[in-house]
């Protein structure tokens, strides 16, 4: 009988995974101006069914140094995440941009990124059941905010963010999955990434950026609304 030789199997490259090295969990405390509008169960936040008040939850402490990554699970109708200058105060019933778009970064659940000027498109949406993360690098020069959806880095990111960061989220129900310090960034910022600068008027066609220091103040928080 003749021998039967099997054909060599094709080599399928493995998907490259970014190793996330957590140094520590950031102990965080929500500040609720209207606690009756919010139900809190450990890391899950749900808007009351009794009203449709806009509500922003501010978290202490401020993020002022190091690399931090905060991941949120969109349980139901989470509309946006973002950061804001630490001087911004959110009051009951106000939209996140009530103090001006120039003081916040707004990442909507349909993928739109807003600051001053035009909304920037190209990032993925994060619908119910999806995970959205913000990686804030205060050690890089310039400081950066990189967004992730279901562990996938998004192409549009922000430079020269304020020297402390403030999380702003709004929606009907969400859960904080991670609130960690990292030993190194997971963001790669490849040739396909696009830079957007804090403090500039954004246009759909991106402009060149300069390596200025940007604003010198901001904080950490999260917000929730029912619509």
C-alpha positions as CSV (number, residue, x, y, z in Angstrom):
1,X,0.0,0.0,0.0
2,X,1.2,3.5,-0.8
3,X,1.7,5.9,2.0
4,X,-0.8,8.8,2.4
5,X,0.7,12.2,3.1
6,X,-1.5,14.7,4.7
7,X,-1.5,18.3,3.4
8,X,0.1,20.9,5.7
9,X,-2.6,22.9,7.4
10,X,-2.5,26.7,6.8
11,X,-1.2,28.8,9.7
12,X,-3.9,31.1,10.9
13,X,-2.4,34.1,12.7
14,X,-3.7,34.7,16.1
15,X,-5.5,38.0,16.8
16,X,-3.1,40.2,18.7
17,X,-4.4,41.1,22.1
18,X,-3.4,44.1,24.2
19,X,-2.2,43.0,27.6
20,X,-3.7,45.3,30.2
21,X,-1.5,45.5,33.2
22,X,-3.4,46.8,36.2
23,X,-1.4,48.4,39.0
24,X,-4.4,49.0,41.3
25,X,-8.1,49.7,41.4
26,X,-9.0,53.4,41.9
27,X,-11.2,53.8,44.9
28,X,-14.0,56.0,43.6
29,X,-16.9,57.7,45.3
30,X,-20.1,59.0,43.5
31,X,-21.4,62.3,44.5
32,X,-25.2,62.5,44.0
33,X,-26.9,65.9,44.1
34,X,-30.3,64.2,43.9
35,X,-30.1,60.8,45.4
36,X,-33.8,60.2,45.0
37,X,-33.4,60.2,41.2
38,X,-30.9,57.4,41.3
39,X,-30.8,53.7,42.5
40,X,-27.2,52.5,43.3
41,X,-26.4,48.8,43.7
42,X,-22.6,48.5,44.2
43,X,-21.3,49.6,40.7
44,X,-24.7,49.6,39.0
45,X,-26.5,52.9,38.5
46,X,-30.1,53.1,37.5
47,X,-32.3,56.2,37.0
48,X,-35.5,56.3,39.0
49,X,-38.7,55.5,37.1
50,X,-40.5,58.2,39.0
51,X,-39.2,61.1,36.9
52,X,-37.2,62.1,33.8
53,X,-34.8,64.5,35.5
54,X,-31.3,65.0,34.0
55,X,-28.7,63.8,36.5
56,X,-24.9,63.9,36.6
57,X,-22.9,61.8,39.1
58,X,-19.6,63.2,40.0
59,X,-16.9,60.8,41.1
60,X,-14.0,61.5,43.5
61,X,-11.0,61.4,43.3
62,X,-9.8,63.6,40.5
63,X,-7.5,61.9,38.0
64,X,-4.3,64.0,38.0
65,X,-1.5,61.6,37.1
66,X,-0.6,58.2,35.8
67,X,-2.6,56.1,33.3
68,X,-6.2,55.3,34.2
69,X,-8.8,53.2,32.4
70,X,-12.5,53.3,33.2
71,X,-14.8,50.9,31.5
72,X,-18.6,51.1,31.6
73,X,-21.2,48.6,30.6
74,X,-24.2,50.1,28.8
75,X,-27.0,48.1,30.4
76,X,-29.8,50.2,28.9
77,X,-30.0,53.6,27.1
78,X,-26.6,54.9,28.1
79,X,-26.3,57.9,25.8
80,X,-22.8,59.3,26.3
81,X,-19.5,59.2,28.2
82,X,-16.8,61.9,28.3
83,X,-14.6,64.2,30.4
84,X,-14.8,67.8,31.5
85,X,-12.8,70.5,33.1
86,X,-12.8,70.1,36.9
87,X,-14.3,73.6,37.3
88,X,-17.5,72.5,35.7
89,X,-20.4,72.0,38.1
90,X,-23.4,69.9,37.0
91,X,-26.7,70.9,38.5
92,X,-30.0,69.0,38.5
93,X,-32.0,69.1,35.3
94,X,-29.1,70.4,33.1
95,X,-27.6,69.0,30.0
96,X,-23.9,68.1,30.1
97,X,-23.0,71.0,27.9
98,X,-25.0,73.6,29.9
99,X,-21.7,75.3,30.9
100,X,-20.4,75.2,27.3
101,X,-19.2,72.5,24.9
102,X,-15.6,73.9,25.2
103,X,-15.4,72.5,28.7
104,X,-16.3,68.9,28.0
105,X,-15.7,66.0,25.6
106,X,-18.9,64.2,24.7
107,X,-18.8,60.7,23.2
108,X,-22.3,59.8,22.2
109,X,-23.6,56.2,21.9
110,X,-23.9,56.5,18.1
111,X,-20.2,57.1,17.8
112,X,-20.2,60.9,17.6
113,X,-17.4,62.9,19.3
114,X,-18.2,66.5,20.4
115,X,-16.3,69.4,21.8
116,X,-16.2,72.8,20.1
117,X,-17.3,73.1,16.5
118,X,-18.3,70.1,14.3
119,X,-19.1,66.7,15.7
120,X,-16.4,64.2,14.6
121,X,-17.5,60.8,13.3
122,X,-15.7,57.6,12.7
123,X,-15.7,55.9,16.1
124,X,-18.0,53.0,16.8
125,X,-21.3,53.2,18.5
126,X,-21.9,51.5,21.9
127,X,-25.4,50.2,22.2
128,X,-27.2,48.3,25.0
129,X,-25.0,45.4,26.2
130,X,-21.8,47.1,24.8
131,X,-18.8,48.2,26.7
132,X,-17.1,51.6,26.4
133,X,-13.9,52.6,28.0
134,X,-11.9,55.8,28.5
135,X,-8.1,55.5,28.8
136,X,-6.7,58.7,30.3
137,X,-2.9,59.1,30.1
138,X,-1.7,62.0,32.2
139,X,2.0,61.0,31.9
140,X,2.2,61.3,28.1
141,X,3.2,64.6,26.4
142,X,0.7,65.7,25.3
143,X,-1.9,64.2,27.7
144,X,-4.3,62.0,25.9
145,X,-7.8,60.5,26.1
146,X,-8.3,57.3,24.0
147,X,-11.7,55.6,23.6
148,X,-12.4,51.9,23.4
149,X,-15.6,50.0,22.4
150,X,-15.7,46.3,23.4
151,X,-11.9,46.4,23.8
152,X,-11.3,47.8,20.3
153,X,-9.4,51.1,20.2
154,X,-11.2,53.8,18.4
155,X,-9.5,55.9,15.7
156,X,-10.4,59.4,17.0
157,X,-8.7,60.4,20.2
158,X,-8.0,63.7,22.0
159,X,-4.8,65.4,23.0
160,X,-3.9,68.2,25.5
161,X,-6.8,67.2,27.8
162,X,-6.9,69.1,31.2
163,X,-4.5,68.1,33.9
164,X,-7.1,66.2,35.7
165,X,-10.0,64.3,34.2
166,X,-13.7,64.2,34.9
167,X,-16.0,61.4,33.6
168,X,-19.5,62.3,32.4
169,X,-22.0,59.6,31.5
170,X,-25.7,59.8,31.1
171,X,-28.3,57.2,30.4
172,X,-30.9,55.1,32.0
173,X,-28.7,52.3,33.4
174,X,-25.0,51.5,33.4
175,X,-22.4,49.6,35.4
176,X,-18.8,50.4,36.1
177,X,-16.7,47.4,35.1
178,X,-13.3,48.9,35.7
179,X,-11.8,51.9,37.4
180,X,-8.1,51.1,37.3
181,X,-4.6,52.5,37.3
182,X,-2.5,50.9,34.6
183,X,1.3,50.4,34.5
184,X,1.4,51.3,30.8
185,X,-1.1,52.4,28.2
186,X,-2.9,50.0,26.0
187,X,-3.6,52.6,23.3
188,X,-1.5,52.2,20.2
189,X,-2.4,55.4,18.1
190,X,-1.5,53.9,14.7
191,X,-1.3,55.6,11.4
192,X,-5.1,55.2,11.1
193,X,-5.7,57.2,14.3
194,X,-6.9,60.8,14.1
195,X,-5.9,63.6,16.5
196,X,-8.5,66.0,17.9
197,X,-7.2,68.7,20.3
198,X,-8.9,70.0,23.5
199,X,-9.5,73.7,23.3
200,X,-9.6,73.9,19.5
201,X,-12.6,74.4,17.3
202,X,-13.1,71.0,15.7
203,X,-13.7,70.5,12.0
204,X,-14.6,67.3,10.2
205,X,-11.4,67.7,8.2
206,X,-8.7,67.5,10.9
207,X,-6.0,70.2,11.2
208,X,-2.4,70.0,12.2
209,X,-1.8,70.3,16.0
210,X,0.8,72.0,18.1
211,X,2.3,70.5,21.2
212,X,1.0,73.1,23.7
213,X,0.2,72.2,27.2
214,X,-3.5,72.8,27.1
215,X,-5.7,73.6,30.1
216,X,-4.3,73.0,33.6
217,X,-7.4,71.7,35.5
218,X,-10.2,69.1,35.4
219,X,-11.7,66.2,37.6
220,X,-13.4,62.7,37.6
221,X,-17.2,62.0,37.4
222,X,-20.1,60.2,35.9
223,X,-23.6,61.3,35.0
224,X,-27.0,59.7,34.3
225,X,-30.3,60.7,32.9
226,X,-33.6,59.2,32.0
227,X,-35.3,60.2,28.8
